[in-house]
Amino acid sequence: MPDHLHLTRAAAIKHLAQAVQGTGRAYAEGRNTDRGSGAEPSTTVLSPYLRRRLLLEEEVIDAALTVHGVQGAGKFVEEVFWRSYFKGHLETHSSVWTDYLRLVEESRIRLATQSGMRRVYEDAVAGRTGIDGFDHWGRELVENGWLHNHARMWFASIWIFTLRLPWALGAEFFMRHLLDGDPASNTLSWRWVAGLQTRGKNYVARAENIRRYTEGRFSPEALDENPVPIEEEVLHRTVPLPAPDPLPSGEVALLLHLDDLQPETLPLGDARVTKVGGLLVHAPGVVGAVRRADEAAMADALARAAAHFGCPVGKATEGWNDGLPVITAWAPVGPSAGSLPRNCARVRRQWDDLVWPHATRGYFQVRKAIPAILERRATA
């Protein structure tokens, strides 16, 4: 994780230019290795920018393909598509999000009434369980707002199957601290580790795997390496993907939110933006570092919007739009979507329209469609 992560569009472009060199064979061969917070990362660390769309998925993929070609950048391209898959899947299974929020509240009640569970939870988030690696990752998350992806999987598996803590509390712990905390990726990744996302297929943290991919830094003992996947009674049915809203023409007010902070590339049709407001809605309970990162990203987006549209910008307070029709980028299921004003027109990007219809079941549907998606986007 960079020591000084600047969440601006300019910093994102600069970081992409540097990171793209590592999106080829080196990424495919080394991405699973967690070398520790003081070492050169084995991943690109582009996710804080992608989460807020300071970088778009397609521009990151295009950069990797330009440098490494289809074969060389194939693994990296798939990982970017995983992010879009998660968003599309949660969009067509929105009850997963509401169920997660319900489980967090229920688990909080259990923490208040069950002292044994509360002690285990408090030790887990403070990094004092005595489990080698796990405690380090918990402290790293709190201190740096970041964890290597493989460490996130190990941590979640140990949290769920060795410590027997509710998966939703672990997902909430991540969302409170991760600088790239994404409602879809985080929630569905924790569900996948638990065996809920792909029913009956959980992820198991094994001591040998941890030793290997931390290059011997950690060697935990007494892990549950034969856990039973979690089951749930709730059936999350697929709901149709809503159609984009028709866009008004003429003067409009543009509402920015944390899921899309690249207003200058939004497809706005005949609308003419004369006011811009920023809607800053954090995930519940996020810490100060994440709040500051969100605020910096929003401030940068508002400044760019002012320069691009040549109009006043500010916070989206009561009456900010002066009676103008409000348009906004599509907010995927999550805190921003739940806070959008009624009767605003939501603009969905071509990328989401191409990927999300394939995300109704497992990732394989999306993976199979990658060549066609890239070709359709290139010829559109």
C-alpha positions as CSV (number, residue, x, y, z in Angstrom):
1,M,0.0,0.0,0.0
2,P,1.5,3.4,-0.9
3,D,2.5,5.5,2.1
4,H,0.6,8.5,0.7
5,L,-2.4,7.5,-1.3
6,H,-3.9,10.6,-3.0
7,L,-7.5,9.9,-4.1
8,T,-7.6,12.3,-7.0
9,R,-8.1,11.6,-10.7
10,A,-4.6,13.0,-11.5
11,A,-3.0,10.7,-8.9
12,A,-5.1,7.7,-10.2
13,I,-3.8,8.3,-13.8
14,K,-0.2,8.6,-12.5
15,H,-0.5,5.4,-10.4
16,L,-2.0,3.5,-13.4
17,A,0.9,4.5,-15.6
18,Q,3.3,3.0,-13.1
19,A,1.2,0.0,-12.1
20,V,0.3,-1.2,-15.6
21,Q,3.9,-2.5,-16.1
22,G,3.1,-5.1,-13.4
23,T,-0.2,-6.3,-15.0
24,G,1.3,-9.0,-17.2
25,R,3.1,-12.2,-16.4
26,A,4.5,-11.0,-13.1
27,Y,1.0,-10.3,-11.9
28,A,-0.3,-13.7,-12.9
29,E,2.7,-15.5,-11.2
30,G,3.0,-13.4,-8.1
31,R,-0.3,-11.9,-7.2
32,N,-1.1,-14.5,-4.5
33,T,2.0,-13.7,-2.5
34,D,1.6,-11.3,0.5
35,R,5.1,-9.9,1.1
36,G,3.9,-7.6,3.9
37,S,3.1,-3.9,4.2
38,G,6.7,-2.8,4.0
39,A,7.5,-4.5,0.8
40,E,6.7,-3.9,-2.9
41,P,3.1,-5.1,-3.4
42,S,2.5,-8.0,-5.7
43,T,-0.8,-6.5,-6.8
44,T,-1.5,-3.2,-8.5
45,V,-3.3,-1.3,-5.6
46,L,-5.6,0.3,-8.1
47,S,-8.8,-0.7,-6.2
48,P,-9.2,2.5,-4.1
49,Y,-9.4,4.4,-7.4
50,L,-11.7,1.8,-9.1
51,R,-14.0,1.7,-6.1
52,R,-14.8,5.4,-6.6
53,R,-14.4,5.3,-10.3
54,L,-11.6,7.8,-10.3
55,L,-10.5,5.2,-12.8
56,L,-12.9,3.3,-15.0
57,E,-12.7,-0.5,-15.4
58,E,-12.3,-0.2,-19.1
59,E,-9.5,2.3,-19.0
60,V,-7.5,0.1,-16.6
61,I,-8.1,-2.9,-18.9
62,D,-7.2,-1.0,-22.0
63,A,-3.9,0.1,-20.4
64,A,-3.0,-3.5,-19.5
65,L,-3.9,-4.8,-22.9
66,T,-1.9,-2.1,-24.6
67,V,1.2,-3.0,-22.7
68,H,0.9,-6.8,-22.4
69,G,-1.6,-8.0,-25.0
70,V,-4.5,-10.4,-24.5
71,Q,-2.3,-13.3,-23.4
72,G,0.0,-11.4,-21.1
73,A,-2.7,-9.4,-19.3
74,G,-5.3,-12.1,-19.3
75,K,-5.2,-12.8,-15.5
76,F,-5.3,-9.1,-14.6
77,V,-8.2,-8.5,-16.9
78,E,-10.2,-11.3,-15.3
79,E,-9.6,-9.8,-11.9
80,V,-11.0,-6.5,-13.0
81,F,-14.0,-8.3,-14.4
82,W,-14.5,-9.9,-10.9
83,R,-15.2,-6.4,-9.6
84,S,-17.9,-5.8,-12.2
85,Y,-19.3,-9.3,-11.7
86,F,-19.8,-8.6,-8.0
87,K,-21.5,-5.3,-8.7
88,G,-23.8,-6.9,-11.3
89,H,-24.6,-9.8,-9.0
90,L,-25.5,-7.7,-6.1
91,E,-27.6,-5.5,-8.4
92,T,-29.6,-8.5,-9.4
93,H,-29.7,-10.0,-5.9
94,S,-30.3,-6.9,-3.8
95,S,-31.8,-8.9,-0.9
96,V,-28.2,-10.1,-0.2
97,W,-27.3,-6.5,0.9
98,T,-30.4,-6.0,3.0
99,D,-29.9,-9.4,4.6
100,Y,-26.3,-8.5,5.4
101,L,-27.4,-5.3,7.1
102,R,-30.0,-7.3,9.1
103,L,-27.3,-9.9,10.1
104,V,-25.0,-7.1,11.3
105,E,-27.7,-5.7,13.6
106,E,-28.6,-9.2,14.9
107,S,-24.9,-10.0,15.5
108,R,-24.5,-6.7,17.4
109,I,-27.3,-7.7,19.7
110,R,-25.5,-11.0,20.3
111,L,-22.3,-9.2,21.1
112,A,-24.1,-7.2,23.8
113,T,-25.7,-10.3,25.4
114,Q,-23.1,-13.1,24.9
115,S,-20.0,-12.3,26.8
116,G,-18.0,-15.2,25.4
117,M,-18.6,-14.2,21.8
118,R,-17.9,-10.6,22.7
119,R,-14.5,-11.5,24.1
120,V,-13.6,-13.4,21.0
121,Y,-14.7,-10.5,18.8
122,E,-12.8,-7.9,20.8
123,D,-9.6,-10.0,20.6
124,A,-10.1,-10.5,16.9
125,V,-10.5,-6.8,16.0
126,A,-7.7,-5.8,18.4
127,G,-5.2,-8.4,17.0
128,R,-4.7,-10.4,20.2
129,T,-6.1,-13.9,19.4
130,G,-2.6,-15.4,19.5
131,I,-3.2,-16.8,15.9
132,D,0.0,-16.1,13.9
133,G,-0.7,-14.0,10.9
134,F,-4.3,-13.3,11.7
135,D,-3.4,-10.8,14.5
136,H,-0.9,-9.1,12.2
137,W,-3.5,-8.7,9.4
138,G,-6.1,-7.3,11.8
139,R,-3.6,-4.7,13.0
140,E,-2.4,-3.9,9.5
141,L,-6.0,-3.4,8.4
142,V,-6.7,-0.9,11.2
143,E,-3.4,0.9,10.8
144,N,-3.1,1.1,7.0
145,G,-6.7,0.7,5.7
146,W,-5.4,-2.1,3.5
147,L,-4.8,-5.8,3.2
148,H,-3.5,-8.0,0.4
149,N,-6.3,-9.9,-1.3
150,H,-5.0,-13.3,-0.2
151,A,-4.7,-12.1,3.4
152,R,-8.3,-10.9,3.2
153,M,-9.3,-14.5,2.3
154,W,-7.2,-16.1,5.1
155,F,-8.5,-13.6,7.6
156,A,-12.1,-14.1,6.7
157,S,-11.8,-17.9,6.8
158,I,-10.1,-17.9,10.2
159,W,-12.7,-15.4,11.5
160,I,-15.6,-17.6,10.4
161,F,-14.4,-21.2,10.9
162,T,-11.7,-21.1,13.6
163,L,-13.0,-18.2,15.7
164,R,-16.7,-19.0,14.9
165,L,-17.6,-15.4,14.6
166,P,-20.5,-14.2,12.4
167,W,-19.4,-13.5,8.8
168,A,-21.4,-10.3,8.7
169,L,-19.5,-8.8,11.6
170,G,-16.2,-9.6,9.8
171,A,-17.5,-8.0,6.6
172,E,-18.5,-4.9,8.6
173,F,-15.1,-4.7,10.2
174,F,-13.5,-4.7,6.7
175,M,-15.9,-2.0,5.4
176,R,-15.2,0.2,8.4
177,H,-11.4,0.2,7.7
178,L,-10.7,-0.6,4.0
179,L,-9.8,2.4,1.8
180,D,-11.1,0.3,-1.1
181,G,-14.1,-1.0,0.8
182,D,-16.8,-1.8,-1.8
183,P,-20.2,-3.0,-0.8
184,A,-20.5,-5.6,-3.5
185,S,-17.0,-7.0,-3.6
186,N,-16.7,-7.0,0.2
187,T,-20.1,-8.5,1.0
188,L,-20.0,-11.2,-1.7
189,S,-16.3,-12.1,-1.0
190,W,-17.1,-12.8,2.7
191,R,-20.2,-14.8,1.6
192,W,-18.0,-16.8,-0.8
193,V,-15.5,-17.6,1.9
194,A,-18.3,-18.7,4.2
195,G,-19.8,-21.1,1.5
196,L,-22.9,-19.0,0.9
197,Q,-22.2,-17.3,-2.4
198,T,-21.4,-20.7,-4.1
199,R,-23.5,-22.9,-1.9
200,G,-21.5,-25.6,-0.1
201,K,-18.1,-24.4,-1.5
202,N,-16.2,-22.4,1.1
203,Y,-12.7,-21.1,1.3
204,V,-10.4,-22.8,3.8
205,A,-7.3,-21.1,5.3
206,R,-4.6,-23.7,5.5
207,A,-1.4,-23.2,7.5
208,E,0.8,-24.6,4.6
209,N,-0.8,-22.2,2.1
210,I,-0.2,-19.3,4.5
211,R,3.4,-20.3,5.0
212,R,4.0,-20.6,1.3
213,Y,2.3,-17.3,0.2
214,T,3.7,-15.2,3.0
215,E,7.2,-16.6,2.2
216,G,7.4,-18.1,5.7
217,R,6.6,-15.0,7.6
218,F,3.6,-16.7,9.3
219,S,2.9,-20.2,10.4
220,P,-0.4,-20.4,12.3
221,E,-1.4,-23.4,14.4
222,A,-4.7,-25.0,15.4
223,L,-6.7,-23.7,12.4
224,D,-9.9,-25.5,11.5
225,E,-8.9,-26.9,8.2
226,N,-11.9,-29.1,7.7
227,P,-14.8,-26.7,8.3
228,V,-18.4,-27.2,7.2
229,P,-19.7,-24.5,4.9
230,I,-22.3,-22.2,6.5
231,E,-25.9,-22.6,5.4
232,E,-28.7,-20.1,5.3
233,E,-32.5,-20.4,5.0
234,V,-32.9,-17.2,3.0
235,L,-33.3,-17.7,-0.7
236,H,-31.9,-14.7,-2.6
237,R,-33.9,-14.6,-5.9
238,T,-32.7,-13.0,-9.0
239,V,-34.4,-9.8,-9.8
240,P,-34.4,-8.2,-13.3
241,L,-31.8,-5.6,-14.0
242,P,-33.7,-2.2,-14.0
243,A,-33.5,-0.3,-17.3
244,P,-31.7,3.0,-17.2
245,D,-33.8,6.1,-16.7
246,P,-34.7,8.4,-19.6
247,L,-32.6,11.5,-19.5
248,P,-34.0,15.0,-19.5
249,S,-32.8,17.5,-22.1
250,G,-31.9,21.1,-21.4
251,E,-30.5,22.5,-18.1
252,V,-30.0,19.9,-15.3
253,A,-28.3,19.5,-12.0
254,L,-25.8,16.7,-11.7
255,L,-25.5,14.8,-8.4
256,L,-22.1,13.1,-7.7
257,H,-21.8,10.2,-5.3
258,L,-18.9,8.0,-4.1
259,D,-19.6,5.1,-6.6
260,D,-18.8,7.3,-9.6
261,L,-16.6,10.3,-9.4
262,Q,-15.7,10.8,-13.0
263,P,-18.4,13.2,-14.1
264,E,-16.6,14.4,-17.2
265,T,-17.1,11.1,-19.0
266,L,-20.7,10.4,-18.1
267,P,-23.0,9.9,-21.2
268,L,-25.4,12.8,-20.6
269,G,-27.1,13.0,-24.0
270,D,-28.7,16.4,-24.6
271,A,-28.6,17.4,-21.0
272,R,-26.7,20.6,-20.1
273,V,-25.2,20.6,-16.6
274,T,-25.6,24.0,-14.8
275,K,-25.3,22.9,-11.2
276,V,-23.3,20.1,-9.5
277,G,-23.8,18.8,-6.0
278,G,-21.9,16.2,-4.1
279,L,-23.7,13.5,-2.0
280,L,-21.2,12.1,0.5
281,V,-22.7,8.9,2.0
282,H,-20.2,6.7,3.9
283,A,-20.8,3.0,4.8
284,P,-22.0,2.8,8.4
285,G,-19.3,3.1,11.0
286,V,-16.4,3.9,8.7
287,V,-13.3,5.2,10.5
288,G,-11.8,8.6,10.0
289,A,-9.2,7.5,7.5
290,V,-11.9,6.2,5.1
291,R,-14.0,9.3,5.6
292,R,-11.1,11.5,4.8
293,A,-10.3,9.5,1.7
294,D,-13.9,9.8,0.6
295,E,-14.0,13.5,1.2
296,A,-10.8,14.1,-0.7
297,A,-12.1,12.1,-3.7
298,M,-15.4,14.0,-3.7
299,A,-13.6,17.4,-3.4
300,D,-11.4,16.4,-6.4
301,A,-14.5,15.3,-8.5
302,L,-16.3,18.6,-7.7
303,A,-13.3,20.6,-8.7
304,R,-13.1,18.7,-12.0
305,A,-16.8,19.1,-12.6
306,A,-16.6,22.9,-12.0
307,A,-13.8,23.1,-14.6
308,H,-15.5,20.8,-17.1
309,F,-19.0,22.1,-17.0
310,G,-18.2,25.7,-16.0
311,C,-20.9,25.9,-13.4
312,P,-21.3,26.2,-9.6
313,V,-20.5,23.2,-7.4
314,G,-21.0,22.3,-3.8
315,K,-22.6,19.9,-1.3
316,A,-26.0,18.5,-2.2
317,T,-27.9,20.2,0.7
318,E,-31.6,20.9,0.8
319,G,-32.6,22.8,-2.4
320,W,-29.1,22.7,-3.9
321,N,-30.5,22.0,-7.4
322,D,-32.6,25.2,-7.6
323,G,-35.6,23.3,-9.0
324,L,-33.7,21.8,-11.9
325,P,-34.1,18.1,-12.9
326,V,-31.5,16.0,-11.2
327,I,-29.4,13.4,-13.0
328,T,-26.8,11.1,-11.5
329,A,-24.5,8.2,-12.3
330,W,-26.0,4.9,-11.6
331,A,-25.3,3.9,-8.0
332,P,-25.0,0.1,-7.5
333,V,-26.7,-1.4,-4.5
334,G,-25.2,0.1,-1.3
335,P,-25.1,3.2,0.8
336,S,-25.2,5.7,-2.0
337,A,-28.0,4.0,-3.9
338,G,-30.1,4.0,-0.7
339,S,-29.6,7.7,-0.3
340,L,-30.4,9.0,-3.8
341,P,-33.3,11.5,-4.0
342,R,-36.5,10.3,-5.5
343,N,-37.2,11.2,-9.1
344,C,-33.6,11.6,-10.1
345,A,-32.6,10.2,-13.5
346,R,-29.8,7.6,-13.2
347,V,-27.3,7.3,-16.0
348,R,-25.8,3.8,-16.5
349,R,-22.4,3.5,-18.2
350,Q,-22.0,1.2,-21.2
351,W,-19.6,-1.0,-19.3
352,D,-22.2,-1.9,-16.7
353,D,-24.8,-2.5,-19.4
354,L,-22.4,-5.0,-21.1
355,V,-21.3,-6.9,-18.0
356,W,-24.1,-6.9,-15.5
357,P,-26.6,-9.0,-17.6
358,H,-24.0,-11.8,-17.4
359,A,-23.7,-11.6,-13.6
360,T,-27.0,-13.2,-12.5
361,R,-25.3,-16.5,-11.5
362,G,-21.7,-17.5,-11.1
363,Y,-18.6,-15.7,-12.4
364,F,-18.1,-18.3,-15.2
365,Q,-20.9,-16.6,-17.2
366,V,-19.0,-13.3,-17.1
367,R,-15.6,-15.0,-17.7
368,K,-17.0,-16.7,-20.8
369,A,-18.4,-13.4,-22.1
370,I,-15.2,-11.4,-21.7
371,P,-14.0,-11.6,-25.3
372,A,-17.4,-10.6,-26.6
373,I,-17.8,-7.7,-24.1
374,L,-14.4,-6.3,-25.0
375,E,-15.2,-6.6,-28.7
376,R,-18.6,-5.0,-28.4
377,R,-17.2,-2.1,-26.4
378,A,-14.4,-1.5,-28.9
379,T,-16.9,-1.3,-31.8
380,A,-19.7,0.7,-30.1
